[in-house]
Structure formats: C-alpha cells, structure tokens
Amino acid sequence: MSDESTEHFTLPDGRVVRVFPASQPARPEHPGIEEPPPCEDTPQVCPSCSGQLVYPVSWEERVGDTWKLNLRCPDCEWRGSGEFGQRIVEAFDDVLNDGTEAMLNALRSASRANMEADVERFITAMNGGEIEPMDF
C-alpha cells in the first residue's frame, strides 16, 4: 500500500526504511477550549477551570481606552480573547507583576536553599577527608 505521505529513509548500511504516518484526530489550529469568554473584571481567572494563572499571549490597543487581549490558561489550556478597559488592564498588569515577583522570590529562595545544601555537603566532605588536592 503506497501513500503520498509515506517517507523512505536509507540507513548507513544501505537498508531502506519506510515510515508511515500515524493517523491523528483532527486538531484545531489552536488547541484548547474556546468557550466561555473571559470575565470582564478579572481576566486573570480562567472561565473554564477557575485557575488564577491566565496570562496574555498578545494584546492590541483599540480605539479609546480599550485593549484586545488574547489569553491562555496554563492549567486547562483554555484560550480566549476579550476587550478590556484601561482600568482593568492596569489592574491585570499589577496582578501579573505581583505574580512575577512571587516567582522570582520563590526562585531566589530555592536557589539559596540549594546553595546552602551544596555548601553543607562540601563542608561535610572536607571534614570527612573525602576531598583531596587532586579533586581540584
């Protein structure tokens, strides 16, 4: 059975391998759920799963004081878009900035804890005679 999408590969030893594509269900251009629309007052809350990690994928300033935001929820892969007023967008920006700061604080804390653990292991190894000059 020959198919236009079948590919042939020649291996270094001269053997030819035919690769057949796996049948895949049709997928939308952008995976994820498109309904329901985002909440007008809290775009950071997913209307599908109520997750609080929705973030803008892209944004475009509209006429007046409105913005079109394309949003994504990393918890359930919901995607949607909506138009929001300047006040809501500024509040959303504050939420995103607070989230970024919280992530950076968690990263700093984890990095510090890892470094402290590394130093403790190094001190223990030095005191136990497990490190010799040739290790450097």
Secondary structure, 3 states (H helix, E strand, C coil): CCCCCCEEEECCCCCEEEECCCCCCCCCCCCCCCCCCCCCCCCCCCCCCCCCCCEEEEEEECCCCEEEEEEECCCCCCEEEEEEEHHHHHHHHHHHHHHHHHHHHHHHHHHHHHHHHHHHHHHHHHHCCCCCHHHC
